[in-house]
Amino acid sequence: MIVSTTVASTSCLLIAAEPVDNVSWTFSRIATWHASKTRKELRSALGATLRNKLSFVLPYLDATSAAAMFASLKDPNNKPVLCPHWPSVVQWQATQLATSALRITFEPEFTTWQIHTGPAPVAWTPTASAKQCALLWGRFEKNFEGADLDNAEVFDAKITFVETGPEADPTAYAITPVGTVSTGITINGVTPALFTFDHYYDKAKALGIDIDVQRSKLGAGRTEVETFHTQTPRRTCQFMAAGDQADMMRLAATFHSCAGPVKPIWFPSGYAPVRLTANSSGATVAVDSANNLNGHPYLVFRNGQTGVDTLRTINSISGNTLTLNSAAAITDYTVYSTQLLLLGRFKGEEMTVSFAWHSFSAKVDLVEVPADYSAPSGEVYGSSYGALDGKATLFEMLEVASGVMYRWTGYESAILYGGNTYSPKRITRGKIRRRLNGDDGPVQIKCDSWEGNPLMRLLVPRRGQQFTVTIKELNIVSGVARTLWTGTARSAKSSGRILTISPTGTGRMFDQRIPRQVMGPSCPWVIYDGKCGLTYASKAKAGTLVSQVSTYVIRVQLSVAHAAHFFAGGMMVRTSPGGGSPSWAILDSTVSSANQVDITVDAPLTPALVASEAVTLYPGCDNSMAACTAHGNLANFGGFPTMPAANPAFVAIKDTTGSGSKK
């Protein structure tokens, strides 16, 4: 059902069982936009790939198998999960419904399977009953909702899978749905897509009118004032789309080509304001009441028997006779419905379809964009038309003690800016607020606890430990970035896989107590910083990996022996990790045998340990005088070991009066 495998030198979990019920497929394109008071909307996609989420139920299994499966999912390595894209599953050698750099071919019941990057597996020749589909790389969105035990003592598991892509390149295995995207009438130099799902407009909601009226309250909140901004009312429509597997992929391809809610799309209104009254072989058609068109220039003539749409533009109206831009070829007007053809957009960033037994159903919401029927001043359709410059958030984390700069972005792929590469990570920021005194308030930053994340070191507070955080916003189109916020992070909190830091603005440095030189029995310096005097190069200990004692304990061979706890609080760096994270914090170290130490690290070793692999260990420091002496750095010891623990100027009050055994 769920098995371990290796892809791109990374240990993964593979879902190796077909669902037993409906599959809910949610696909999305993340976008940003803003609207003016007159409803002119400017939009831009924040990525070029389709994001996917699947919800389904794995088949029933016995209690023993269920226990083994749940035990495997408690693996602390937090392995990536590979999930077949069930909506695109087809028979072996059939036309593919989704393209991807990663695919899987499997026999019934997954008796034989292979993951491959080419069009066909190489390990064996599939039978006629084998199936193939795109393979998604991601994770479980949450723990299983629970296993249900029935009278037959069998279980089912409800899965919610979220596609993330590999950490190194989230778009490496993105899928693209295969389907022919229909196009509509050319307007202002561009030809938007056409929404075509026949025979299901009878379930469309009546067109709604969406007008923005702003309401505000005056005084003590008893008087409401309404403000109306002149605008063209926009119409909304909701369709229940359905069809076979190919239709489903065509819908996904249409949504993808429109970049979700970004690019415009033509769609029929779902109702017929006029009816044809005669056949027509030319460019003129007769209708029952042209007044119902209200001057709308675009029509779609839908053949109820064949489902074929004929799109036309009205050049002029005389009475109830319409002159079109070209002949409509109406041979039997009784089977045609005449609907308004509206220019709109998908209403949201995501769409969910329910798929089962090679058929699907989906609710589709569309909204008209009347402001886009004509090009606004200063905009050119096809280039700057309705477009905002794409934005990406850049994070710079400078570890003060080591001087190492980490650069990340929440964008879907790596970004090169200022000669530096910002690696794509699952990281987001909260709102940036500025106080009345001009000081920047704290900003909440959330990120995933990927292996070797240096921010995890903030989970264990240490004196002097801090990161200087800089948040920038990059214009993807122009390549110009601006600094949004700068501050300092000294601690972190974790909740499951999510790591949260709340760095404070630079203005808070004036709130710090002085003198900043804290006096006490222990040393206030952080090892390897400027006042400590030690350098990483001077204390580096070269070694080789011997074995993995447990998930977090690794045995290392060194050239000389070291005392227990010598490396506690230090760092391990893999010289040639072959991918993954380069460094791990050392929580403790113990002596295993002559010249061998067992070190406990803060995160699992990913990729897996390779015997005799070179590593470098850097010792830590507990800020005691003894530790400074052991490092040969007593001259830079900043503590006062003879300082009394309590202030001798204050004497505790002793109660000399008896209580009479009363409490």
VMD Tcl script that draws the C-alpha trace (Angstrom):
set ca {
  {0.00 0.00 0.00}
  {2.74 2.47 1.00}
  {6.25 1.33 0.17}
  {9.73 2.83 0.39}
  {11.65 3.68 -2.77}
  {14.43 5.98 -3.95}
  {14.10 8.72 -6.57}
  {16.87 11.17 -7.46}
  {19.02 9.80 -4.61}
  {16.24 10.66 -2.15}
  {14.43 8.12 0.01}
  {10.67 8.45 -0.58}
  {7.36 6.80 0.28}
  {5.25 5.62 -2.67}
  {1.47 5.22 -2.51}
  {1.15 1.87 -4.28}
  {-2.58 1.17 -4.26}
  {-5.43 2.55 -6.36}
  {-8.25 4.43 -4.59}
  {-11.50 2.61 -3.88}
  {-13.82 5.60 -4.15}
  {-14.10 9.05 -5.69}
  {-10.92 11.09 -6.06}
  {-11.13 14.80 -5.31}
  {-8.60 16.70 -7.43}
  {-7.92 20.35 -6.65}
  {-5.67 22.23 -9.07}
  {-4.66 25.86 -8.68}
  {-2.63 28.72 -10.13}
  {-1.53 31.23 -7.51}
  {-2.06 34.83 -8.60}
  {-2.09 38.38 -7.27}
  {-4.38 41.20 -8.27}
  {-5.96 44.44 -7.22}
  {-9.09 46.21 -8.39}
  {-9.88 49.89 -8.76}
  {-13.11 51.47 -7.56}
  {-14.51 51.02 -11.06}
  {-13.67 47.31 -11.00}
  {-10.78 47.43 -13.41}
  {-8.71 44.43 -12.32}
  {-4.98 44.03 -12.82}
  {-3.75 40.48 -12.36}
  {-0.54 38.48 -12.55}
  {0.33 34.82 -11.99}
  {2.92 34.06 -9.31}
  {4.15 30.91 -11.00}
  {4.04 29.06 -14.30}
  {3.01 25.61 -13.07}
  {-0.19 23.96 -11.93}
  {-0.33 23.01 -8.24}
  {-2.23 19.88 -7.24}
  {-3.92 18.32 -4.24}
  {-5.58 14.89 -4.14}
  {-8.01 13.49 -1.56}
  {-8.98 9.82 -1.70}
  {-9.47 6.63 0.29}
  {-6.95 3.80 0.11}
  {-8.35 0.27 -0.19}
  {-9.27 -1.86 2.77}
  {-6.60 -3.94 4.43}
  {-6.36 -6.22 7.43}
  {-5.34 -5.11 10.92}
  {-1.78 -6.44 10.66}
  {-1.10 -4.65 7.38}
  {-2.69 -1.45 8.69}
  {-0.47 -1.48 11.78}
  {2.63 -1.96 9.63}
  {1.58 0.90 7.34}
  {0.94 3.33 10.19}
  {4.26 2.37 11.79}
  {6.09 3.15 8.56}
  {4.51 6.59 8.43}
  {5.97 7.48 11.80}
  {9.42 7.53 10.24}
  {11.07 10.64 11.73}
  {12.90 11.27 8.46}
  {9.75 12.98 7.14}
  {10.31 11.36 3.76}
  {8.78 12.89 0.64}
  {5.67 11.12 -0.64}
  {5.13 10.06 -4.25}
  {1.51 9.79 -5.38}
  {0.23 8.69 -8.79}
  {-1.91 11.35 -10.41}
  {-5.06 9.22 -10.37}
  {-7.12 11.49 -12.69}
  {-4.60 10.95 -15.51}
  {-4.32 7.14 -15.19}
  {-4.70 5.45 -18.59}
  {-4.01 2.03 -20.01}
  {-0.44 1.26 -20.95}
  {0.53 2.86 -24.30}
  {-2.71 4.91 -24.47}
  {-2.56 8.64 -25.17}
  {-1.26 10.38 -22.08}
  {-3.57 12.85 -20.34}
  {-0.87 14.72 -18.41}
  {2.79 15.30 -19.17}
  {5.41 15.12 -16.44}
  {9.13 14.50 -16.02}
  {8.29 11.70 -13.57}
  {5.95 8.82 -14.45}
  {4.92 5.46 -13.06}
  {3.78 2.30 -14.84}
  {2.12 -0.43 -12.80}
  {0.34 -3.72 -13.19}
  {-3.03 -4.37 -11.48}
  {-2.77 -4.40 -7.67}
  {0.76 -2.96 -8.10}
  {2.18 -6.48 -8.40}
  {4.89 -4.94 -10.61}
  {5.68 -1.27 -10.97}
  {8.46 1.05 -12.00}
  {9.10 4.79 -11.71}
  {10.71 6.23 -14.82}
  {11.46 9.55 -16.50}
  {11.16 8.36 -20.09}
  {7.98 7.34 -21.90}
  {8.31 3.67 -20.92}
  {9.78 1.55 -18.13}
  {13.05 -0.24 -18.78}
  {12.95 -3.03 -16.20}
  {10.16 -5.04 -17.77}
  {7.65 -5.08 -20.60}
  {4.19 -4.17 -19.23}
  {1.20 -6.34 -20.07}
  {-1.91 -5.07 -21.86}
  {-3.64 -4.58 -18.50}
  {-0.89 -2.32 -17.12}
  {-1.57 1.35 -16.47}
  {0.52 4.51 -16.58}
  {0.21 8.07 -15.29}
  {2.13 11.11 -14.09}
  {3.71 10.85 -10.64}
  {3.43 13.71 -8.13}
  {6.09 14.58 -5.55}
  {4.78 16.02 -2.28}
  {3.70 15.18 1.24}
  {0.69 14.24 3.33}
  {-1.23 17.40 4.18}
  {-2.06 16.03 7.62}
  {-2.09 12.78 9.52}
  {-4.64 10.22 8.51}
  {-8.12 11.09 9.74}
  {-8.09 7.69 11.35}
  {-8.53 4.10 10.41}
  {-12.05 2.71 10.68}
  {-12.42 -0.75 12.12}
  {-15.56 -2.61 11.00}
  {-16.97 -6.02 11.84}
  {-14.64 -7.74 9.39}
  {-11.63 -6.17 11.12}
  {-10.47 -4.27 8.09}
  {-9.31 -0.70 7.83}
  {-9.49 2.16 5.37}
  {-7.27 5.22 5.25}
  {-8.33 8.68 4.12}
  {-5.46 10.43 2.36}
  {-4.96 14.11 1.59}
  {-1.88 14.56 -0.56}
  {-0.36 17.95 -1.44}
  {2.10 18.34 -4.29}
  {5.20 20.33 -3.31}
  {7.96 19.17 -5.64}
  {11.54 18.48 -4.45}
  {13.06 21.10 -2.19}
  {15.90 21.72 -4.64}
  {13.50 22.51 -7.51}
  {9.75 22.52 -6.70}
  {8.86 22.65 -10.40}
  {11.02 19.68 -11.43}
  {8.10 17.23 -11.65}
  {5.21 19.62 -12.27}
  {2.47 18.19 -14.49}
  {0.75 19.77 -17.48}
  {-2.75 18.54 -18.41}
  {-3.18 17.49 -22.03}
  {-6.28 18.81 -23.77}
  {-7.33 21.01 -26.68}
  {-8.15 24.51 -25.48}
  {-10.84 26.14 -27.62}
  {-10.50 29.82 -28.52}
  {-13.12 32.51 -28.93}
  {-13.42 35.85 -30.68}
  {-10.35 38.03 -31.11}
  {-10.70 41.23 -29.12}
  {-8.19 44.07 -29.03}
  {-5.49 41.96 -30.65}
  {-5.73 38.86 -28.44}
  {-7.84 35.72 -28.70}
  {-8.98 34.52 -25.27}
  {-9.88 30.90 -24.62}
  {-13.47 29.71 -24.91}
  {-15.26 27.78 -22.16}
  {-17.01 24.87 -23.90}
  {-18.79 22.20 -21.90}
  {-21.90 21.23 -23.77}
  {-25.28 20.24 -22.38}
  {-24.68 21.38 -18.81}
  {-25.78 24.99 -18.96}
  {-29.27 23.97 -17.88}
  {-27.83 23.86 -14.34}
  {-26.39 27.35 -14.53}
  {-27.49 29.87 -11.97}
  {-29.32 32.94 -13.21}
  {-26.92 35.74 -13.96}
  {-26.22 37.85 -10.92}
  {-25.37 41.53 -10.99}
  {-22.32 42.44 -8.94}
  {-22.01 46.14 -8.04}
  {-19.69 47.57 -5.43}
  {-21.40 49.76 -2.84}
  {-19.23 50.94 0.03}
  {-20.91 51.41 3.39}
  {-19.54 53.36 6.30}
  {-20.88 54.48 9.68}
  {-20.72 57.97 11.12}
  {-20.88 59.25 14.67}
  {-21.66 56.57 17.22}
  {-22.37 54.03 14.51}
  {-26.06 54.88 14.14}
  {-25.95 56.45 10.70}
  {-24.88 54.47 7.63}
  {-23.66 56.22 4.51}
  {-23.48 54.44 1.15}
  {-21.00 55.46 -1.52}
  {-21.47 54.23 -5.08}
  {-18.61 54.38 -7.59}
  {-19.62 54.58 -11.23}
  {-18.94 51.25 -12.89}
  {-20.27 48.79 -15.41}
  {-22.25 46.04 -13.64}
  {-20.55 42.70 -14.11}
  {-22.43 39.45 -14.45}
  {-21.58 36.18 -12.74}
  {-22.36 32.64 -13.77}
  {-21.95 29.19 -12.30}
  {-21.88 26.00 -14.37}
  {-21.92 22.35 -13.43}
  {-19.37 20.88 -15.81}
  {-19.22 17.13 -16.32}
  {-17.92 14.62 -18.82}
  {-15.42 11.87 -19.34}
  {-11.75 11.72 -18.37}
  {-10.62 13.57 -21.51}
  {-13.14 16.37 -20.84}
  {-11.78 16.69 -17.31}
  {-8.24 17.16 -18.58}
  {-9.51 19.65 -21.17}
  {-11.08 21.66 -18.35}
  {-7.80 21.56 -16.39}
  {-5.86 22.55 -19.53}
  {-8.21 25.50 -20.10}
  {-7.83 26.65 -16.48}
  {-4.05 26.25 -16.79}
  {-3.84 28.19 -20.07}
  {-5.77 31.06 -18.46}
  {-3.29 31.04 -15.54}
  {-6.28 30.45 -13.28}
  {-8.01 33.77 -12.58}
  {-5.50 35.89 -14.54}
  {-6.21 35.75 -18.28}
  {-9.68 36.38 -19.79}
  {-11.94 33.67 -21.16}
  {-15.11 33.77 -23.26}
  {-18.12 31.99 -21.79}
  {-21.80 31.70 -22.80}
  {-24.22 33.41 -20.46}
  {-26.17 30.22 -19.73}
  {-29.52 31.68 -20.75}
  {-31.11 32.84 -24.03}
  {-32.32 36.48 -24.04}
  {-33.55 36.15 -27.62}
  {-34.80 33.40 -29.93}
  {-34.19 32.90 -33.64}
  {-37.32 33.15 -35.75}
  {-36.03 31.95 -39.14}
  {-33.22 30.10 -40.85}
  {-30.35 32.10 -42.31}
  {-27.66 31.39 -44.87}
  {-26.17 34.88 -44.85}
  {-24.83 37.39 -42.38}
  {-28.27 38.56 -41.17}
  {-30.48 36.72 -38.67}
  {-33.95 37.45 -37.35}
  {-34.76 37.30 -33.61}
  {-37.93 37.76 -31.60}
  {-36.83 40.83 -29.58}
  {-33.48 42.50 -30.23}
  {-34.13 44.93 -27.36}
  {-33.28 42.14 -24.92}
  {-29.68 42.20 -26.10}
  {-29.18 45.64 -24.52}
  {-26.55 46.48 -27.11}
  {-24.33 43.50 -26.19}
  {-22.13 42.90 -29.28}
  {-21.14 39.23 -28.92}
  {-23.34 36.15 -29.36}
  {-22.99 32.40 -29.38}
  {-25.41 30.25 -31.39}
  {-25.51 26.84 -29.76}
  {-26.79 23.81 -31.71}
  {-28.71 21.73 -29.16}
  {-28.37 18.56 -31.27}
  {-24.67 18.63 -32.12}
  {-23.37 20.84 -29.30}
  {-21.46 22.96 -31.82}
  {-21.02 26.65 -30.96}
  {-21.01 29.39 -33.59}
  {-19.50 32.66 -32.34}
  {-20.42 35.93 -34.00}
  {-20.10 39.68 -33.48}
  {-23.09 41.97 -34.09}
  {-22.15 44.76 -36.48}
  {-25.55 46.48 -36.43}
  {-29.19 46.05 -35.37}
  {-32.24 47.13 -37.36}
  {-35.52 46.34 -35.64}
  {-35.28 42.62 -34.85}
  {-32.74 41.89 -37.57}
  {-29.10 41.43 -36.59}
  {-26.25 41.97 -39.06}
  {-23.31 39.79 -38.07}
  {-19.63 39.93 -38.96}
  {-20.04 36.76 -41.08}
  {-22.67 34.19 -42.05}
  {-24.00 32.04 -39.21}
  {-25.36 29.21 -41.45}
  {-28.53 28.56 -39.45}
  {-30.21 25.61 -41.20}
  {-32.76 24.69 -38.51}
  {-33.35 27.61 -36.16}
  {-35.57 25.52 -33.85}
  {-32.60 23.58 -32.44}
  {-30.48 26.66 -31.72}
  {-30.28 28.70 -28.54}
  {-28.91 32.23 -28.79}
  {-26.85 33.24 -25.75}
  {-24.76 36.23 -24.84}
  {-21.02 35.63 -25.17}
  {-19.37 37.20 -22.13}
  {-15.72 38.02 -21.54}
  {-14.72 37.05 -18.03}
  {-12.31 35.21 -15.79}
  {-12.36 32.19 -13.53}
  {-13.47 33.51 -10.17}
  {-10.90 31.80 -7.95}
  {-7.32 30.56 -7.88}
  {-8.31 26.91 -7.59}
  {-10.86 24.46 -8.93}
  {-11.95 21.10 -7.53}
  {-13.25 18.21 -9.60}
  {-14.68 14.91 -8.39}
  {-13.46 11.98 -10.46}
  {-14.67 8.36 -10.43}
  {-15.04 5.58 -12.98}
  {-13.62 7.67 -15.85}
  {-16.12 10.52 -15.40}
  {-16.01 13.78 -13.50}
  {-18.12 16.66 -12.24}
  {-17.09 20.14 -11.17}
  {-18.63 23.44 -10.17}
  {-17.20 26.29 -12.24}
  {-17.62 29.93 -11.23}
  {-16.98 32.66 -13.79}
  {-17.31 36.43 -13.51}
  {-17.61 38.97 -16.30}
  {-14.95 41.69 -16.65}
  {-16.74 44.45 -18.57}
  {-13.87 46.89 -18.05}
  {-11.73 44.66 -20.28}
  {-13.95 44.90 -23.37}
  {-11.87 47.92 -24.37}
  {-8.19 48.56 -23.78}
  {-7.69 51.13 -20.99}
  {-5.45 54.10 -21.63}
  {-1.80 53.14 -21.51}
  {-2.38 49.38 -21.81}
  {-1.78 47.15 -24.81}
  {-3.71 43.91 -25.14}
  {-1.44 40.92 -25.33}
  {1.45 42.57 -23.47}
  {0.60 44.94 -20.62}
  {-3.10 44.07 -20.83}
  {-4.47 43.45 -17.36}
  {-1.05 42.57 -16.04}
  {0.74 43.32 -12.80}
  {4.45 42.76 -12.59}
  {5.06 39.44 -10.85}
  {6.39 39.71 -7.31}
  {8.62 37.35 -5.34}
  {9.63 37.61 -1.69}
  {13.34 37.17 -0.92}
  {14.62 36.23 2.54}
  {18.20 36.83 3.66}
  {19.23 35.20 6.96}
  {22.68 36.15 8.26}
  {23.86 33.95 11.13}
  {25.80 36.47 13.21}
  {28.04 33.96 15.01}
  {29.27 32.14 11.90}
  {28.89 34.94 9.37}
  {27.08 32.53 7.00}
  {24.37 34.07 4.81}
  {21.36 31.95 3.83}
  {19.20 33.13 0.92}
  {15.71 31.73 0.30}
  {12.58 32.63 -1.60}
  {8.97 31.56 -1.37}
  {8.78 31.59 -5.18}
  {8.24 28.28 -6.97}
  {11.77 28.14 -8.42}
  {15.26 29.45 -7.72}
  {15.85 33.16 -8.35}
  {19.15 34.77 -9.35}
  {19.40 38.33 -8.06}
  {22.43 40.49 -7.41}
  {24.75 37.63 -8.34}
  {23.26 35.42 -5.60}
  {20.92 32.44 -5.86}
  {17.83 32.37 -3.65}
  {16.79 28.75 -3.14}
  {13.05 27.94 -3.26}
  {11.77 26.94 0.16}
  {8.39 26.60 1.80}
  {8.62 29.93 3.62}
  {6.11 32.75 4.08}
  {5.89 36.02 5.97}
  {3.11 37.77 7.83}
  {2.04 41.39 7.61}
  {4.59 44.13 8.09}
  {3.33 46.79 10.47}
  {4.96 50.08 11.36}
  {4.34 51.75 14.71}
  {3.47 55.41 15.14}
  {7.05 56.13 16.21}
  {8.28 54.89 12.84}
  {9.69 51.64 14.20}
  {9.00 48.41 12.33}
  {7.06 45.95 14.43}
  {7.86 42.23 14.59}
  {7.11 40.13 11.50}
  {6.09 36.51 11.78}
  {7.96 34.18 9.41}
  {6.91 30.56 8.97}
  {8.90 27.89 7.19}
  {9.14 24.14 6.88}
  {11.56 22.24 9.12}
  {13.60 20.85 6.25}
  {16.67 18.85 7.17}
  {19.52 21.14 8.18}
  {17.39 24.29 8.40}
  {19.73 26.63 10.35}
  {16.77 28.37 12.00}
  {16.19 25.17 13.97}
  {19.18 26.18 16.08}
  {17.00 28.95 17.51}
  {14.75 26.34 19.13}
  {17.40 25.95 21.86}
  {18.15 29.48 23.15}
  {21.83 30.27 23.56}
  {23.40 33.49 24.70}
  {24.34 35.72 21.78}
  {22.71 33.46 19.18}
  {20.88 35.48 16.54}
  {20.10 35.91 12.87}
  {19.86 39.21 11.04}
  {16.76 38.95 8.85}
  {16.19 41.01 5.70}
  {13.00 40.71 3.65}
  {12.99 42.00 0.08}
  {10.37 42.16 -2.66}
  {11.59 41.44 -6.19}
  {9.81 42.52 -9.37}
  {10.18 39.43 -11.56}
  {9.71 41.37 -14.79}
  {12.02 44.35 -14.19}
  {14.49 42.56 -11.91}
  {14.37 45.43 -9.40}
  {14.07 44.63 -5.68}
  {13.28 46.78 -2.69}
  {13.94 46.09 0.98}
  {10.71 45.73 2.95}
  {11.98 44.99 6.43}
  {15.12 44.31 8.48}
  {15.32 42.90 11.98}
  {16.81 40.34 14.34}
  {15.64 36.83 15.30}
  {16.84 35.22 18.52}
  {14.36 32.39 19.15}
  {11.97 30.09 17.33}
  {8.96 27.90 18.02}
  {7.87 24.72 16.28}
  {4.49 23.11 15.72}
  {4.81 19.83 13.87}
  {6.79 20.52 10.69}
  {6.21 24.28 10.87}
  {8.94 26.50 12.30}
  {7.96 30.04 13.36}
  {10.25 32.97 14.13}
  {9.16 36.50 15.06}
  {12.16 38.75 14.48}
  {11.96 42.27 15.90}
  {12.67 45.46 13.98}
  {15.96 47.27 14.20}
  {14.37 49.99 16.28}
  {14.01 47.59 19.18}
  {17.76 47.75 19.76}
  {17.10 50.98 21.69}
  {14.85 49.04 24.08}
  {17.69 46.77 25.14}
  {19.05 47.19 28.63}
  {22.49 48.66 29.08}
  {25.23 47.89 29.66}
  {25.06 45.11 27.07}
  {28.18 43.57 28.63}
  {26.53 41.03 30.92}
  {28.76 40.06 33.81}
  {28.54 36.63 35.35}
  {30.46 33.48 36.18}
  {30.22 32.17 32.60}
  {31.58 33.64 29.38}
  {29.10 35.88 27.45}
  {30.76 35.33 24.05}
  {29.46 32.96 21.39}
  {32.06 30.51 20.18}
  {33.70 31.53 16.89}
  {32.38 35.13 17.02}
  {34.69 38.13 17.01}
  {35.14 38.47 20.78}
  {35.62 34.75 21.33}
  {38.74 34.74 19.18}
  {38.42 31.15 17.95}
  {37.91 30.52 14.24}
  {36.18 27.67 12.48}
  {39.37 26.84 10.58}
  {41.44 26.54 13.76}
  {39.07 24.09 15.48}
  {37.89 21.99 12.52}
  {38.27 18.24 13.09}
  {38.29 16.11 9.94}
  {36.69 12.70 10.14}
  {34.81 10.00 8.27}
  {31.36 8.54 8.80}
  {31.46 4.99 10.15}
  {27.84 3.99 10.74}
  {24.44 5.28 11.76}
  {23.73 4.10 15.29}
  {20.15 5.45 15.25}
  {18.13 8.10 13.45}
  {19.88 10.97 15.20}
  {23.15 9.33 16.34}
  {26.08 8.94 13.91}
  {29.45 7.29 14.60}
  {32.47 9.24 13.32}
  {36.13 8.18 13.04}
  {38.63 10.91 14.00}
  {42.42 11.02 13.90}
  {42.75 11.62 17.67}
  {40.59 10.89 20.70}
  {38.36 13.54 22.28}
  {36.59 13.65 25.61}
  {32.87 13.10 26.00}
  {30.67 16.15 25.25}
  {33.59 17.88 23.50}
  {31.48 18.53 20.37}
  {28.21 19.35 22.19}
  {26.80 22.62 20.90}
  {28.97 22.48 17.79}
  {28.30 21.65 14.17}
  {28.85 18.83 11.66}
  {29.40 19.59 7.97}
  {29.28 16.91 5.29}
  {32.07 17.53 2.84}
  {30.32 15.74 -0.03}
  {26.70 15.14 0.97}
  {25.53 14.42 -2.57}
  {22.52 16.69 -2.05}
  {20.41 17.66 0.96}
  {21.59 19.98 3.73}
  {25.29 20.66 4.30}
  {25.32 21.08 8.09}
  {23.74 19.76 11.27}
  {23.84 21.09 14.83}
  {25.48 18.70 17.31}
  {23.44 18.25 20.47}
  {25.92 15.96 22.27}
  {28.90 13.66 21.74}
  {30.07 10.53 23.57}
  {33.15 8.33 23.26}
  {32.50 5.11 21.37}
  {36.00 3.64 21.19}
  {39.53 4.78 20.46}
  {39.34 7.81 18.13}
  {35.62 7.22 17.51}
  {32.77 9.40 18.79}
  {28.99 9.07 18.62}
  {27.44 12.45 17.87}
  {23.77 13.30 18.31}
  {22.52 15.70 15.64}
  {19.41 17.86 15.53}
  {17.91 16.35 12.34}
  {18.05 13.06 10.45}
  {20.82 12.53 7.94}
  {19.47 13.16 4.44}
  {20.61 11.79 2.05}
  {21.45 8.56 3.83}
  {24.88 7.96 5.33}
  {27.60 6.61 3.06}
  {30.39 4.68 4.80}
  {33.77 6.47 4.80}
  {32.14 9.72 3.69}
  {34.20 12.76 4.77}
  {32.79 15.10 7.41}
  {34.09 18.00 9.46}
  {33.23 18.43 13.14}
  {33.40 21.75 14.96}
  {33.40 21.60 18.79}
  {30.93 23.59 20.85}
  {31.33 25.47 24.11}
  {29.27 25.57 27.31}
  {30.73 29.03 28.14}
  {32.55 27.73 31.20}
  {36.12 28.54 32.18}
  {37.00 24.84 31.88}
  {35.77 24.75 28.28}
  {37.79 27.84 27.42}
  {40.87 26.19 28.92}
  {40.25 22.98 26.94}
  {40.09 25.05 23.73}
  {43.32 26.87 24.61}
  {41.45 30.14 24.66}
  {41.61 31.16 28.32}
  {42.97 34.62 27.43}
  {39.66 35.50 25.79}
  {37.44 34.13 28.58}
  {34.89 36.87 29.28}
  {33.38 35.54 32.50}
  {34.11 36.13 36.19}
  {34.20 32.64 37.74}
  {34.67 33.92 41.30}
  {31.61 36.15 41.15}
  {29.12 34.97 43.82}
  {25.87 33.46 42.63}
  {23.84 35.81 44.84}
  {24.37 39.50 45.53}
  {26.10 39.70 48.94}
  {24.68 43.19 49.50}
  {21.26 41.69 50.12}
  {20.50 39.34 53.01}
  {17.42 37.16 52.96}
  {14.95 37.92 55.79}
  {14.55 35.05 58.22}
  {11.30 34.54 60.10}
  {12.15 33.95 63.77}
  {8.55 33.98 65.02}
  {6.94 30.59 65.57}
  {3.68 29.86 63.83}
  {2.31 27.58 66.49}
  {2.10 24.75 64.00}
  {-0.51 26.77 62.11}
  {-0.46 27.14 58.35}
}
mol new
graphics top color blue
foreach p $ca { graphics top sphere $p radius 0.5 }
foreach p [lrange $ca 0 end-1] q [lrange $ca 1 end] { graphics top cylinder $p $q radius 0.2 }
display resetview
